[in-house]
Amino acid sequence: MTSRAGQGARTIRLGWSEAWKRVLNDSQNDILPDPLEYADYRHDAGPHIERARRLMRQGYQPRDVLRIDVPKQGFTLRPGTTLLIEDRLVYQALVDTFAARVDRTLEPDTVVCGYRVLQSSRGRMFRRWRPVWLRFQDMIRDAYEVGGYGWLVNTDVVAYFDHINHGTLRQQLRDHDVPDPLLDVLFRLLRHWSEPSGIGIPQGHDPSSFLGNVYLDPVDKAMVRAGYRYLRYSDDTYVFGRSKAELKRALALLIGELRKVGLHIQEAKTRFYAGPEILNMVDERRDELAAVDYAMAAGQTTLALADVRAILRDLSRSPSSFNERHFRKCINTLGKLGSDMAVDRTLTRLDLLAHAADHVARYLAIFANRRRVQRALMDFLQDDERNLYSWQELWFLWALRSARSLPREFLNLCRERMRSSAVHWACRSGYALLLGKLGDAADVSLIAGHIPDRSNLVEQRAFVAAIEGMERSRRNDVLARLARAHPELAHVVTYVRSR
């Protein structure tokens, strides 16, 4: 019997192909690196789209969200979440039906700058973030230099996505004439992903970023209508004034409006700036970083390297001068150029850059065959006093996958941790993929035997991918048995067979 939600879903027209393109584009920024970079899904998208379409007609039931704690600066943690790709497809397709229309009713992009919906179909939901972020910084500068605002208060929201109230968000969307049948399906997904609290939406996905803008729209409108020069990028909020007293009144209004939707500002991150401090706060190296971008765009790699070298030299003068965001920009640029200029600096900061482990890993992966890089990463992973965060561990394992060989003692560690229930499933996947590439035939057989009892579909896909190097006839026999016993793995089996 078809559920009521399923009956309503039959009347919802969804743009599946465009949603699929947007999901794959969004996946480039996932907090968890997919073990196959979704190659098994890209190999043949049709069955996945058709399956989601069919399940929507029957009453879509989402699967559990995958969780991992992500370190922040200061070594606190935020809950990281990711959704299985078919759930992401449905989520994206549902929100796409109203996102462009609703976005036009929000405050303009001179007020709410980030995550504004493209009004045409381009395979991505939002404008590219870097030009938007630079424009946002320009507006902060202009408020001071052109608008004459001599005071600024900057704050953000405590655990913004984790505290979005479903009832409030649903009513907001109803006020925007989003139909109830669609809302029934959407909020069934959101409730499932937020269990047991029933509050919050999964951070790190484009539909959530858009819904976050919708949720804060009443706050934005209240601040603008009160006459304040107000800017927001996600939950990063800036209010300008002519005096500190004016900003205190503005902050009181902001706090009151946030309370109405169940949100609160972060007191520790709330700061007042006056005069030239505003420009320093925006970005004291804006021109230097822009010069790097210009040189890269012009193909002047020698000039770009010289500019990066100057920035790195300045960052290394003292601990107080080190800016992690600028350092991250440098290693990302050096990675594009294949330059090892910052390898030694990066290796000495592994403990301090836990929150930037994805950027660190992508840079060091280029040099993973160098002994000092391998040794630094392996020493870190084997040190229980340093290897404290599963998120950092899995990214360092991802970097080591680019190595052509690894020492026997480290492969023994991989075997032990791949089988340990105490190790996070994402890290077990990383150890399995390393063994599948660099281990021996016995390792591949060991991996194959563990596939059925893995904890979720992503881990199972990683273990299937890890047996790619098995002798062909034996591998195909294992894969055939897996496909029969676990139909949800048929697509990854087909992909691995085709390799």
N, C-alpha and C positions, 0 to 999 in steps of 0.2 A: 504494500500500500504506500502510495506517495505521501510524504509529509506535507504539512501545510506550507512550510518554507519552500519545499520542492515545487509545490503547485505555483506559488508566487514567483519562484525563480524562472518558470517557463515563460513568463511575460517579459522578462528582462532581456533586452538585446545588448549583448556584450561584444566588444571589439577584441576578439581573442588574438588575432595576429599582431595587432599593434601592441597589446598588452604583453605578449611574449617578447617582442623586441625590447620593450621597456624593461622587463624583468632582467633580460640578459645584460642590458646596459647597466642597470642598477647593481647587478652582481659583481661588477668590477671593483666595487668599494666595500665588499662584504667584510665583516669583522673576522669571519672564519674563512680561510682559503679553501675552496672546494677541492677535494682530492683529484678530480679530473678536469677542473676548470669548466665543468658542465659540458665537456666534449661529448659525453654519452647522450646528453639531451639535445645538443646542437646537431648531432649526427642524423637524427630524424625527429624533428619537432612534432610532426603531424599526429602521431599516436598520443602524445601527452596533451596536446590541445584538445583532441577529440575526447580523451578520457575525462578531462575537466569539464567539457561541455556536457557529456553524458551524466556525470555525477551531479552537476548543477540541476539538471532536469529531475533527478531522483531525490534531491535534497542533500546538498554538499555537507560532508562531515570533515572538518579539518583535522590534521594530525598535530601531535604535540610540538610545541616550539622547542628548539634546541638552545641550550643555555651554556654560557661560559662567563665567568667574571673577568672583566677587562680592567687592568690597572690604570689609574689616572696619575697625573702629576701629584706629588706628595704622597704617593703610595696608598691612596685610598682605592676603592674598587667601585665600578659601576656594573650593573647586571647587563651583560651582552646577550642578545638573542638573535637567532636567525631562523627562518622558516624554510621548510622543504619547498622545492621549486614549484610544484603544482599548487601548493597553497598560496605561494607568492603570485602565481599567475591569476588565480581566482581573486585574490585581494586587489591586485592591480586592475584587473578588468572591471570589478565592481566600482572602484573609486574613479576610474576613467570615465564612467558614464556621466558623472556630474562635476568632475574636477575643474575643467576649463570654464564652465558656466559659473560655478560658485566662486572661483578665483577672481573673476571680474567684479564681484560684489565686495571683496575685501578692500582694505585701505590700499591706496596705490603703492607702486614699488618705490616711491620716494619716502615711504614710511616703513612698510614691511618689505624688506629687500630680498631675503633668501627664500628659496623653494617656491618661486612663482611659476605657474604652469604655462608651458608653451601652448599657444592657441592654434597650432597646426601640428599635424602628425609628422614627427621626425625621428621616431624610434627612441625618443627619450622624453621624460616627463617635464624636466626643468631646464632652464638655461644653464649653460656651463658655469660652474661655481666660481672659477677664478676671476673672470671679468666682473661678475656680480659682486664678489667680495672687494675687489679693488674700487668699484664704484661706491660701495658702502663706505669704505674708508675715505674716499673723496668727499662724500657728503658730510662726514664728521669734520673733516678739515674745513669745508666750506661754511659749516655752521659757525665755526670760530672765526675764520679769516674774513668771510664775506658777510655772514649774518650778524656778526658782532656779539655772539653769545660767549660770555667770558667764563661761564661755569658749566660743568657737566657732571652728572651722576651716572655711573655705569653699574649695572647689576645683572644677575640672571636668576633663573628659577631653580629651586631645589628639585632634583630628580623629575624634571619636566614631564617626560613621556610616561614615567611610572605612575604619575598621579592624575592622569586624565580620566575624568569620571565619564563612564559610558552613558549614563542617563542624560547628563548635561550635553555631551557631544551629539547624542542622537536627537535631542530636541533642537539643537542648533541646525543640524542637517535638515530636519523636518521644516524648520523655518525657512530654509532655502529650497523648499519644495522637492526634496529628494523623496521618492515614493516609498511607502512603508514596505512593500514586498522586497525591495532592494535592501532597505535598512534591516529587515528581519534576517537576511542572509549575512550581511556585513557584520552585524553585532553578535550573531551566533559565532562567527569566526573570532571576533575580538574577545568575547567572553571565554571561549575555550583557551585562547592563548594567554589570558591573564589569570587563569585559575591558580590558586584558590581565592585570590583577593577580589576578582571581578572588576578591578580598576587598572588602568594603564593600557598602552598599546605598544606593539613591538618596535623598538627603536632601530634605526639603521636601514629602513626601507622607505622608498620614495612615497608610497601612499600614506605612511605614518607621518612623514615630514609635512605633507600637505594638510592632513587632518589636524596636525599640531597648529598650523596657521589658522585654520578655521576655529579651533578651540580658543585661541587668544584674540580672535577678532573683536569681541566685546570690550576687552581691555584696551586694544589699540584704539578703538573708536572713542572710548571714554577719555583717553589721554589727549587725542587730537581735538575733540570737541571742547575740552577744557582750555585749549589754546596753547598747549605746550609743543615745542619743537621736539619731536619724539621719533626715534629710529629703533627698529628691531630686526635682528637677523637670528632666526630660530628663537631661542629664549634669551639671547644676548641683547640687553636693552640699554638704550642711551637716551637720556632726557637732558636738554639744554636749557639754560636760564641766564638771567642777568645778574642773579645774586645767589648766594648759598641759601638764604631764607626761602627764595622762590623754589629752589630745588627740593628743599625739605618738604614744602607743601606738595610738590609734584610726587615725591616719593611716598608720602602718606596716601595720596590718591591711588597711586599704582598698587601699593600694598592692599588697600581696600578692594580694588577691582579684582586683583588676583584671588583674594580670599573668596569672592563670590563664586569663583569656579574651582575652588578647592586647592589653590596653588599658593606658594610662599616664596619670597625672595631669599637668596643666600646672603645672610648677613656678612659672612666672611669675605664675600666677593663684591660687596657693595662699597664703592669708593667715589669720593668727590674729587674732581680735578678743576684747577683754576688756571686761566691764562695759557702760557706755553706748555704747561703740563699736558694739555689736551693733545697737542701735536705729538709730543713724546710718547703718549699713550697709544696713539694710532699706529705708528711704526717708524722708529727712528732710522731704519735702514730701507725705507720704501724705495728711494731713488737707486740705491745700490742693487737691490733685488730686481728692480725694473730693468737696470742695465744688463743684468745677467739674462733676463728673458729676451731683451732686444738682441743681444749678441747671438743667442741660440736661434731665434727666429731668422736672423740674417745669415746663419750658417758660419758665423765667425767663432769657431770653437776655441781657437787660441785666446781670443779676447775673453770669452766666457770663462775659461779656466783661470785666467789671470784675475778676473773679478771675484770668482769663488775663492781663490787662494787668499785674496785680501780680506774677504769676510771671515774666512776660517781663522786667519791670523789674529784678527781682532777679537773673535769669539774666545780664543785660547789665552788671552792675556791674563784673565783672572776668573775664578769661579763666578764672581758677581757679574761679569760681562757676558757670560754664556747665555744665549737665548736658544732654547730647544727648537722653536719653530724655524728660526733662521738656519740652524744646523740641519734640520730636516730638509729644508729647501736646498741646501748645498749638496747633501748626499743624493737627493733625488736628481739634481742636475748632473752630478758626477756619474750617477748610474746610467743616465742617457748617453753620456759621452764615453762610458767604459773606462773612466779614470779611477785609479786607486789612490788619489790624493788624500782622501779622508779615511782610508781603511784603518790605519793605526789609531787615529783619534776615535773612530767608532768602536774599535775593539776595547779601548780603555774605558768606554762609557756604557758597556752592556748593562751593568747593574742600574745605571741612572736613567736609562732610556726604555724601561719596561713598557711604558705607555706608548712608545713609538716603535715597538718591536716589528710591526709590519714593514715600516719604512727601512729599518735597519736590516731586516732579513732580505728584502728585495735588493738592497745595495750589496750586501756581503755575498749573496748567492752568485753574483757575477765572478767572484774571486774564490769560490768554494773549493777549488783545486789547489789553492795555496796552503801550504802546511800551517802557517801561523794562523790563518783564518779558521781552518778546520780545528786546530788545537784549541783555539780560544772558545769556539762554540761548543766543542765536546767537553772541555773542562767545565764550562758553565753548566751544561746539561747534567753532568755527573756530580755537581756540588749541591748538596741539599740545603746548604746555607745561602746559596745564591739563586738556585732554580726554584723560585717560590710561586710563580704564576703559570698556570697551564696555558694561558693565552700566549705568553712569551715563549714557552717551551715549544708549542706547536709551530710557531713561526720560525724558530731557529732550526727545527727539524725540516721545515720547508726549504730553508736555505741550503741545508746539507744535501738535499736531494739533487743538487746540481753537481755534486762531487762525483768523480769517476771511481774512487775507491775510498774506503775508510778502514782504520785499524781493526784487527780482530777483536780486541778487548771492547771496543765501542759497539761492535755488532753483537757481542754477547749481552751488553746492556740493552740493546734494542730488543733482543729475543725475550729478555726478562720482562721488560716494561710492556711489550706488545701484549703479553698474556695477563698482565696484572689488572685486577678489578679496581685497584686503588688509583690507577692512572686514568685521567680524563679520557673519554672515548675519542676526542679529536686528536689527542697525543698518541693514543694507541694506533690510530689510523696513520699518523706520521711515521711511527716506528715500523709499521707493516710495510709502508711504501718504500722506506729505506731498505728494509730487508729484501723486499721483492726485487729491487734494483741491484743491490750490492751483495746480497747474501748468496747462499748456495742452493742446490736443488732441495736439500732437506728443509731449508727455510721456506721455500715456496710451498712444499707439501704441508708444513706446519701452518702456514697462513691459510691454505685452502681448507684445512680441517676446522678452522675457527670461524669461517664465514657465517654459517647458519646461526650461531649464537651471539652475533654482534648486537649491540644495544639499539641501533637505529639504522635507517636506510642509508644515511651518509657514510657511516662506518662500514656497513656492508659493501657499499660501492667501492670504498677505498681498498678493502681487502680483495675484492674481485679484481680491481685494477692491478693490485700487487702481484697477482699470479700470472700476469701477462708473459713473463719469461719462462714459464713452465714448458716442458717439451710438448710440442703442438698436439699430438694425438691424445696425450694424457690430459692436457689442459682442456681440450674440447670435450672430453668425457666428463671432467669435473664440472665444466660450465653447463653441459646439457642436463646433468642431474640437478644443478642449482636452479636452472630455469624451470624445470618441472616442479620442484619442491617450493620454489619461491617466485611466483609470477611477477612480483614487484621488481625483481632483478632482471627481467627479460631484456630490458633495453640496454643495461650495462653489459650483460652477457653478449648481446648482439654486437655492441661496439667493440669489446675486447676481441671477439672472434675476428672482426674485420681488420684488425691491426696487423 
